[in-house]
């Protein structure tokens, strides 16, 4: 028998063992998901998975089952790469690696410039949400945030399944989709930039980064001309104010999250958002010198229309009358 035949027989035996071996129970620390794609960006990631990977429905279905059973564990996202372990039929978990092509420094610079043109992008990102039109800004900069081609996505698993994606890779993708639902900034991590780095670049781009031309304040101990004390030492920088309604109320509360002692079912942001919104609207009216809206008057209750039907009669049982003292002293007739 030739060497290639021996290799094929060995691989076929390995595959039969893989197909017939009983699955190990899920690990106690597995990442068991309920539903991936509850947000628009999480759903977009799942759609990209099913479109870009072009995997068959059977493998994707088994991957979803693995993800729901908690067979994916030790998930790490770092520098555009996802590392995970998936418990399958073998005693030793399979190693899964998923890599997304990182954007270059020039791509990120153009994308930040495009994002900074709209204040709503920064407001929604600060509130922990991914703007729906964010990919339009990336495409205008000549790049993209979500993968669209197979060349952008590299997957690897040390299982004997020749298919790509295998069910272990698909399971990791679904777990990653639920992680994206909770933290959309993982998309930036997969493209090579951290959340802090992106937000800091957006703040600097929105602020212009230009230094003020006003004269510096005098150093401590320097004599001050009292006659010119109340005058500005130089030209003041131009100030611009915006009183537009925020894209999302209680953004800071959502960023802080719920404290450990919080026991209510609703989050602090959901509970306090109406109060924050009313306070913001009142501050906006004061800034714009708008009159306070008059309270809505309640409509007077209308009298019921006379009915042609007679009023119902109410019958009550008779009660025994109390006997007076005089009647009580009177002897009863025999």
C-alpha positions in Angstrom: 0.0 0.0 0.0 1.4 3.4 -1.0 2.2 6.2 1.5 -0.7 8.4 0.3 -3.1 5.6 0.9 -1.8 5.1 4.4 -2.3 8.8 5.1 -5.8 8.8 3.8 -6.7 5.7 5.8 -5.2 7.3 8.9 -7.1 10.5 8.4 -10.3 8.5 7.7 -9.9 6.5 10.9 -9.2 9.7 12.8 -12.4 11.2 11.3 -14.5 8.2 12.3 -13.2 8.4 15.8 -14.1 12.1 15.9 -17.6 11.4 14.6 -18.4 8.5 16.9 -16.8 9.7 20.1 -19.3 10.8 22.8 -19.2 14.5 23.6 -17.8 15.6 26.8 -20.1 17.6 29.1 -19.9 21.4 28.8 -17.4 23.0 31.3 -18.7 24.6 34.4 -17.2 28.0 33.3 -18.5 27.8 29.8 -20.0 30.9 28.1 -23.6 29.8 27.7 -25.5 32.3 25.5 -29.3 32.8 25.3 -29.6 34.7 22.1 -27.0 36.4 20.0 -27.8 39.5 17.9 -30.2 41.3 20.3 -28.8 44.7 19.1 -28.5 45.9 15.5 -24.7 45.6 15.6 -24.8 42.1 17.1 -27.2 41.1 14.4 -25.0 42.6 11.8 -22.1 40.6 13.0 -24.1 37.4 12.8 -25.2 38.2 9.3 -21.6 38.9 8.3 -20.6 35.5 9.8 -23.2 33.7 7.8 -22.5 35.6 4.6 -18.7 35.9 4.7 -17.9 32.4 6.0 -20.4 30.8 3.6 -20.7 27.8 5.9 -23.4 25.2 5.4 -26.5 25.4 7.6 -25.7 22.2 9.4 -22.4 23.4 10.8 -23.8 26.8 11.7 -26.7 25.1 13.5 -24.4 22.8 15.4 -22.3 25.9 16.3 -25.4 27.6 17.7 -26.1 24.5 19.8 -22.6 24.5 21.1 -22.8 28.2 22.0 -26.1 27.7 23.8 -24.8 24.7 25.7 -21.8 26.7 27.0 -19.1 24.7 25.3 -17.1 27.8 24.4 -14.8 29.1 27.1 -11.7 31.1 27.8 -12.7 33.7 25.2 -10.1 36.5 24.7 -10.1 39.5 22.3 -6.8 41.2 21.9 -5.2 43.1 19.0 -7.7 42.1 16.4 -7.6 38.4 17.3 -10.1 36.2 19.1 -8.8 33.2 21.0 -11.1 30.6 22.6 -11.3 27.0 23.6 -14.3 24.8 22.8 -15.1 21.5 24.5 -16.1 18.8 22.1 -15.6 15.0 21.8 -12.0 14.9 22.9 -10.9 15.2 26.5 -8.7 18.2 25.5 -10.6 21.3 24.3 -10.1 22.5 20.8 -8.2 25.7 20.2 -10.0 28.3 18.0 -8.5 31.4 16.5 -10.4 34.1 14.7 -8.6 37.1 13.1 -10.1 40.2 11.6 -8.0 42.3 9.3 -6.8 45.4 11.1 -7.2 48.9 9.7 -4.0 50.8 9.0 -3.1 54.1 10.8 -4.1 56.1 7.8 -7.5 54.3 7.6 -8.2 55.0 11.2 -7.2 58.7 10.8 -9.6 59.1 7.9 -12.4 57.2 9.7 -11.9 59.4 12.9 -12.2 62.5 10.7 -15.4 61.3 9.1 -16.8 60.3 12.5 -16.0 63.7 14.1 -18.1 65.5 11.5 -21.3 64.4 13.3 -21.6 65.1 17.0 -24.3 62.4 17.3 -21.6 59.7 16.7 -19.6 60.8 19.8 -22.8 61.1 21.9 -24.0 57.7 21.1 -20.6 56.1 21.5 -20.3 57.7 25.0 -23.7 56.2 25.9 -22.4 52.8 25.0 -24.2 52.4 21.7 -23.0 51.9 18.2 -24.4 54.5 15.8 -26.4 52.9 13.0 -24.7 55.0 10.3 -21.2 54.3 11.6 -20.2 52.0 8.8 -21.2 54.8 6.3 -18.4 57.0 7.9 -15.9 54.2 7.6 -16.9 53.5 4.0 -16.6 57.3 3.2 -13.0 57.0 4.5 -12.3 54.1 2.2 -12.6 51.3 4.8 -15.2 49.3 6.6 -16.0 48.3 10.2 -17.9 45.0 9.6 -16.3 42.3 7.4 -17.7 41.9 3.9 -15.2 39.6 2.2 -13.7 36.2 3.2 -10.2 37.7 2.9 -10.9 39.9 5.9 -11.6 37.0 8.2 -9.1 34.3 9.2 -10.3 31.3 11.2 -8.4 28.3 12.5 -9.3 25.3 14.6 -7.2 22.2 15.5 -10.2 19.8 15.2 -10.1 17.1 12.5 -13.1 18.7 10.6 -12.0 19.8 7.2 -14.8 22.2 6.8 -14.3 25.9 7.4 -16.0 27.1 9.4 -16.3 24.1 11.6 -18.9 24.0 14.4 -16.3 25.1 16.9 -15.4 28.2 14.9 -19.2 28.9 14.4 -19.9 28.5 18.1 -17.1 31.0 18.9 -18.6 33.5 16.4 -22.1 33.3 18.0 -20.6 33.7 21.5 -18.7 36.7 20.1 -21.9 38.1 18.7 -23.5 38.1 22.2 -20.3 39.7 23.6 -20.7 42.4 21.0 -24.3 43.0 22.1 -23.0 43.9 25.6 -19.9 45.8 24.4 -20.0 47.2 20.8 -16.5 48.6 21.3 -15.1 45.1 20.7 -15.6 45.9 17.0 -12.9 48.6 17.4 -10.7 46.1 19.2 -11.1 43.6 16.3 -10.0 46.4 13.9 -7.0 47.3 16.0 -8.0 50.2 18.2 -9.1 50.3 21.8 -12.3 52.1 23.0 -10.3 54.7 24.9 -8.1 55.4 22.0 -11.0 55.9 19.6 -13.0 58.1 22.0 -9.9 60.2 22.8 -9.2 60.8 19.1 -12.8 61.7 18.5 -12.8 64.2 21.4 -9.6 65.9 20.1 -11.0 65.9 16.6 -14.3 67.5 17.8 -12.4 70.1 19.9 -10.2 71.1 16.9 -7.0 70.6 18.9 -6.0 74.2 18.3 -4.3 76.0 21.2 -5.8 79.2 22.4 -4.2 82.4 21.3 -5.0 84.2 24.5 -2.0 85.6 26.5 -0.9 83.3 29.3 -1.8 84.2 32.9 1.0 85.8 34.9 3.2 83.6 37.0 2.8 83.5 40.8 4.6 86.4 42.4 4.5 88.7 39.3 3.3 92.2 39.9 -0.2 93.0 38.5 -1.4 96.3 37.2 -4.5 96.9 39.3 -6.0 99.3 36.7 -6.0 96.5 34.1 -7.0 93.7 36.5 -10.6 93.5 35.2 -9.5 93.5 31.6 -8.6 90.4 29.6 -4.9 90.1 28.9 -5.5 89.2 25.3 -8.0 88.1 22.7 -10.5 85.6 24.1 -11.0 82.4 22.1 -14.2 82.1 20.1 -16.9 80.3 22.0 -19.7 78.2 20.4 -22.6 76.7 22.2 -25.1 74.1 21.1 -28.4 73.4 22.8 -29.6 70.5 20.7 -31.4 67.7 22.5 -29.0 64.9 23.3 -29.1 61.7 21.3 -29.5 59.6 24.4 -30.5 60.7 27.9 -28.7 59.5 31.0 -25.6 58.5 29.0 -23.3 58.9 32.0 -25.5 56.7 34.2 -25.4 54.0 31.5 -21.6 54.3 31.4 -21.4 53.9 35.2 -23.7 50.9 35.4 -25.6 49.7 38.4 -23.9 49.8 41.8 -23.4 46.6 43.8 -26.2 47.5 46.3 -28.8 48.2 43.5 -31.6 45.7 43.9 -34.3 47.1 41.7 -35.2 45.3 38.5 -34.9 48.4 36.4 -31.3 49.8 36.0 -30.4 53.2 37.5 -30.3 54.7 34.0 -33.8 53.5 33.2 -35.2 54.6 36.6 -33.6 58.1 36.5 -33.7 58.8 32.8 -37.1 60.6 32.9 -35.8 62.9 35.7 -32.6 63.6 33.8 -34.6 64.3 30.6 -36.9 66.8 32.4 -33.9 68.5 34.0 -32.2 68.8 30.7 -35.3 70.2 29.0 -35.6 72.8 31.8 -31.9 73.8 31.5 -32.3 74.1 27.7 -35.4 76.4 28.1 -33.5 78.6 30.6 -30.5 78.8 28.3 -32.6 79.8 25.3 -34.9 82.1 27.5 -37.9 80.2 26.4 -41.1 80.5 28.5 -42.0 77.5 30.6 -44.9 75.7 29.0 -48.2 76.1 30.7 -49.4 73.0 32.5 -52.0 71.0 30.6 -55.5 71.7 31.9 -57.7 68.8 32.7 -61.0 68.7 30.8 -64.0 69.3 33.1 -65.9 66.1 33.8 -69.0 66.1 31.7 -72.3 65.5 33.5 -73.9 62.1 32.7 -76.6 62.3 30.1 -80.1 61.8 31.5 -81.3 58.3 31.0 -84.8 57.5 29.8 -84.8 54.3 31.9 -86.2 54.5 35.4 -83.6 54.4 38.2 -83.3 50.9 39.7 -85.0 50.2 42.9 -83.1 48.8 45.8 -84.7 46.5 48.3 -83.1 45.9 51.6 -84.2 43.6 54.4 -86.2 45.1 57.2 -84.5 45.5 60.6 -86.3 44.9 63.9 -87.2 48.1 65.7 -85.7 48.7 69.2 -88.2 48.5 72.0 -88.4 51.7 74.1 -88.1 51.5 77.9 -91.7 52.3 78.2 -92.7 49.5 75.9 -90.4 47.2 77.8 -92.1 48.0 81.2 -95.5 47.4 79.8 -96.7 43.9 80.6 -97.4 41.7 77.8 -101.0 40.9 77.0 -102.0 37.4 77.8 
